[in-house]
């Protein structure tokens, strides 16, 4: 596998940003062809980090490079700050960046397929929310989405912050999502997005997993029940585990097997 650290200017964000990319290497012959002009277009997994991570997190804390070594799969890992992959009420347009600009830029720079059937998105915690939001909002763009310990119920998370008196964290969520009293049924509400997407002819395949000791476990169970009530093709997995890299490193292997690339 080739590992590429890429810095570029984002028009959607109005600032320079970064992504890390893993690319398959054609080394099957005595004279391997490393040319990016050989017409090979690889299926791509857009892999999103969590709230306290960045574009380097998956490479530093998991063995994702080793897990995709035998696969003809590219992995794109973008930086998104603490944005929840959202066009923020007060901040940057990260949803536009992730779902529109990033695929265009990545597919321009690297030999990546632009076909919906070859485009997947996954993430952990905040990134699990972002992956589901992207696929449910734009089912025409993503064939499959995977959420590992996803923050699938923002309203539940913010209610917990209110109960705990965490005023500063609550202000951050207001800056991201706007007035939280108006959150339910809006464009950032996964419950509402799933309900609307369930009537689409193009519905993404969904994978969800969460550790039974995770503080988001009950939220994930509730969202699973919501998907159960809708006509989605989805896989749900749970098992012993907390909100940590021991669980996510194991589960990303299951996601790769599930994708069947």
C-alpha positions as CSV (number, residue, x, y, z in Angstrom):
1,X,0.0,0.0,0.0
2,X,1.1,3.6,-0.7
3,X,0.5,6.1,2.1
4,X,0.1,9.7,1.0
5,X,-0.2,12.8,3.2
6,X,-2.0,15.5,1.3
7,X,-2.4,19.2,2.1
8,X,-4.7,21.2,-0.1
9,X,-6.9,24.3,-0.2
10,X,-10.6,23.9,0.3
11,X,-12.9,26.3,-1.3
12,X,-15.8,25.0,0.8
13,X,-13.9,25.8,4.0
14,X,-12.0,28.8,2.8
15,X,-8.8,27.4,4.4
16,X,-6.1,24.9,3.8
17,X,-6.8,21.4,5.1
18,X,-5.4,17.9,5.0
19,X,-6.2,14.3,4.2
20,X,-4.3,11.1,4.5
21,X,-4.8,8.5,1.7
22,X,-4.0,4.8,1.4
23,X,-3.7,3.6,-2.2
24,X,-3.3,0.0,-3.4
25,X,0.0,-0.6,-5.2
26,X,0.1,-2.8,-8.3
27,X,3.1,-5.0,-7.3
28,X,1.9,-8.3,-8.7
29,X,4.4,-8.4,-11.6
30,X,8.2,-8.3,-11.9
31,X,7.8,-4.8,-13.3
32,X,5.1,-3.1,-11.2
33,X,3.2,-0.2,-12.8
34,X,3.0,2.7,-10.4
35,X,1.5,5.0,-13.0
36,X,-1.6,6.9,-12.0
37,X,-2.7,7.0,-15.7
38,X,-3.2,3.2,-16.1
39,X,-7.0,3.7,-16.0
40,X,-7.4,1.7,-12.8
41,X,-10.1,3.3,-10.6
42,X,-10.3,2.0,-7.1
43,X,-13.3,1.7,-4.8
44,X,-12.9,4.1,-1.9
45,X,-13.7,4.2,1.8
46,X,-14.0,7.7,3.2
47,X,-13.0,7.1,6.8
48,X,-13.9,9.7,9.4
49,X,-12.3,10.5,12.7
50,X,-14.0,11.2,16.1
51,X,-14.4,14.4,18.1
52,X,-10.9,14.5,19.6
53,X,-9.1,13.1,16.6
54,X,-7.9,14.3,13.2
55,X,-7.0,12.9,9.8
56,X,-4.0,11.1,11.3
57,X,-6.0,9.2,14.0
58,X,-6.9,6.0,12.1
59,X,-3.3,5.5,10.9
60,X,-1.8,6.2,14.4
61,X,-4.2,4.3,16.5
62,X,-5.5,1.4,14.4
63,X,-3.9,-1.0,11.9
64,X,-6.0,0.1,9.0
65,X,-3.0,0.1,6.7
66,X,-2.4,-3.5,7.4
67,X,-6.1,-4.5,7.1
68,X,-6.5,-3.1,3.6
69,X,-3.1,-4.4,2.4
70,X,-4.6,-7.3,0.4
71,X,-7.6,-5.3,-0.8
72,X,-8.1,-3.3,-3.9
73,X,-9.5,-0.5,-1.8
74,X,-8.4,3.1,-1.3
75,X,-8.9,4.8,2.0
76,X,-9.4,8.6,2.3
77,X,-9.1,10.1,5.8
78,X,-9.9,13.8,6.0
79,X,-9.6,16.4,8.7
80,X,-12.8,17.8,10.1
81,X,-12.0,19.3,13.5
82,X,-14.9,19.2,16.0
83,X,-17.5,20.0,13.3
84,X,-19.7,16.9,13.5
85,X,-19.3,16.9,9.7
86,X,-21.9,19.6,9.6
87,X,-22.4,22.9,7.8
88,X,-22.0,24.7,11.1
89,X,-24.3,27.4,12.4
90,X,-21.3,29.4,13.4
91,X,-18.2,28.0,11.7
92,X,-17.3,26.1,8.5
93,X,-19.3,24.2,6.0
94,X,-17.9,20.7,6.7
95,X,-20.9,18.8,5.4
96,X,-20.5,20.5,2.0
97,X,-16.7,19.8,2.2
98,X,-17.0,16.1,3.1
99,X,-19.9,15.2,0.7
100,X,-19.2,17.4,-2.3
101,X,-15.7,18.9,-2.4
102,X,-13.7,16.1,-0.9
103,X,-14.8,13.3,-3.3
104,X,-14.2,15.7,-6.2
105,X,-10.8,16.6,-5.0
106,X,-9.7,13.1,-4.1
107,X,-11.0,11.6,-7.3
108,X,-9.1,14.4,-9.2
109,X,-5.8,13.8,-7.4
110,X,-5.9,10.0,-7.2
111,X,-7.2,7.0,-9.3
112,X,-10.5,6.7,-7.4
113,X,-13.8,5.5,-8.8
114,X,-16.6,8.0,-8.9
115,X,-19.3,5.3,-9.2
116,X,-21.8,5.2,-6.3
117,X,-21.3,1.4,-6.1
118,X,-17.6,2.0,-5.4
119,X,-18.0,4.8,-2.7
120,X,-18.3,3.9,1.0
121,X,-18.1,6.0,4.1
122,X,-17.5,5.0,7.7
123,X,-16.4,6.6,11.0
124,X,-16.2,6.3,14.8
125,X,-18.2,8.3,17.3
126,X,-18.6,11.8,15.8
127,X,-17.4,10.2,12.5
128,X,-20.1,7.5,12.8
129,X,-22.7,10.3,13.0
130,X,-21.0,12.0,10.0
131,X,-20.9,8.8,8.0
132,X,-24.6,8.0,8.5
133,X,-25.6,11.7,7.9
134,X,-23.7,11.7,4.6
135,X,-25.2,8.5,3.3
136,X,-28.8,9.2,4.5
137,X,-28.7,12.8,3.2
138,X,-27.1,11.8,-0.1
139,X,-28.0,8.2,-0.9
140,X,-27.2,8.8,-4.5
141,X,-23.6,9.3,-3.6
142,X,-22.8,6.4,-1.2
143,X,-23.4,2.7,-1.6
144,X,-22.7,1.9,2.1
145,X,-22.1,3.5,5.4
146,X,-20.7,2.2,8.7
147,X,-21.0,3.7,12.2
148,X,-18.7,2.5,15.0
149,X,-19.9,3.7,18.4
150,X,-21.7,6.5,16.6
151,X,-23.2,9.6,18.2
152,X,-26.4,8.7,16.5
153,X,-28.7,10.8,18.7
154,X,-27.4,14.4,19.0
155,X,-30.5,15.4,21.0
156,X,-29.8,12.7,23.6
157,X,-26.2,13.8,23.9
158,X,-27.1,17.4,24.4
159,X,-29.7,16.5,27.0
160,X,-27.0,14.7,28.9
161,X,-24.9,17.8,28.8
162,X,-27.7,19.8,30.2
163,X,-28.3,17.3,33.0
164,X,-24.5,17.4,33.8
165,X,-24.4,21.2,33.7
166,X,-21.7,21.2,31.0
167,X,-22.4,24.7,29.7
168,X,-19.3,25.2,27.6
169,X,-19.8,21.9,25.7
170,X,-23.5,22.8,25.2
171,X,-22.4,26.2,23.7
172,X,-20.2,24.2,21.3
173,X,-23.2,22.2,20.1
174,X,-25.2,25.4,19.7
175,X,-22.4,26.8,17.5
176,X,-22.5,23.6,15.4
177,X,-26.2,22.9,15.1
178,X,-27.9,26.1,16.0
179,X,-30.9,26.3,18.3
180,X,-31.2,22.8,19.8
181,X,-34.9,23.2,20.4
182,X,-35.3,23.1,16.6
183,X,-33.0,20.1,16.1
184,X,-35.6,17.3,15.8
185,X,-36.8,16.9,12.3
186,X,-34.1,19.1,10.9
187,X,-31.3,18.3,8.4
188,X,-28.9,17.1,11.1
189,X,-31.4,14.7,12.8
190,X,-30.5,11.1,11.8
191,X,-33.9,9.9,12.8
192,X,-35.6,12.2,10.4
193,X,-33.0,11.6,7.7
194,X,-33.5,7.9,8.0
195,X,-37.3,8.2,7.7
196,X,-37.0,10.4,4.6
197,X,-34.3,8.2,3.0
198,X,-36.4,5.0,3.6
199,X,-38.7,6.0,0.8
200,X,-35.9,6.6,-1.7
201,X,-35.2,4.1,-4.5
202,X,-31.5,4.4,-3.5
203,X,-31.0,3.4,0.1
204,X,-27.4,2.9,1.4
205,X,-26.5,-0.4,3.1
206,X,-25.8,0.4,6.7
207,X,-23.5,-1.2,9.3
208,X,-23.7,-0.3,13.0
209,X,-21.8,-1.5,15.9
210,X,-21.3,-0.4,19.5
211,X,-19.7,-1.8,22.6
212,X,-22.0,-2.8,25.4
213,X,-20.0,-0.8,27.9
214,X,-20.1,2.3,25.7
215,X,-21.8,5.4,27.0
216,X,-23.6,5.7,23.6
217,X,-24.8,2.1,23.7
218,X,-28.4,2.9,24.6
219,X,-28.6,5.6,21.9
220,X,-27.4,3.0,19.4
221,X,-30.0,0.5,20.5
222,X,-32.7,3.0,20.0
223,X,-31.5,4.0,16.6
224,X,-31.3,0.3,15.6
225,X,-35.0,0.0,16.5
226,X,-35.7,3.0,14.3
227,X,-34.0,1.4,11.4
228,X,-35.8,-1.9,12.1
229,X,-39.1,0.0,11.6
230,X,-37.9,1.2,8.2
231,X,-37.0,-0.7,5.0
232,X,-33.2,-0.6,5.3
233,X,-30.7,-3.3,4.5
234,X,-28.6,-3.0,7.7
235,X,-26.3,-5.0,9.9
236,X,-26.1,-4.4,13.6
237,X,-23.3,-5.8,15.8
238,X,-22.6,-5.4,19.5
239,X,-20.3,-7.0,22.0
240,X,-18.1,-6.3,25.0
241,X,-16.3,-3.0,24.6
242,X,-16.0,0.6,25.6
243,X,-15.6,3.9,23.6
244,X,-12.0,3.2,22.7
245,X,-9.6,2.1,20.0
246,X,-9.5,-1.5,21.2
247,X,-13.1,-1.8,20.0
248,X,-12.7,0.4,16.9
249,X,-9.6,-1.4,15.7
250,X,-11.4,-4.7,15.9
251,X,-14.6,-3.4,14.3
252,X,-13.1,-1.8,11.3
253,X,-11.9,-5.3,10.3
254,X,-15.6,-6.4,10.4
255,X,-16.6,-3.4,8.3
256,X,-14.0,-4.3,5.6
257,X,-15.3,-7.9,5.5
258,X,-18.9,-6.6,5.3
259,X,-18.0,-4.3,2.4
260,X,-16.9,-7.4,0.4
261,X,-14.4,-5.4,-1.7
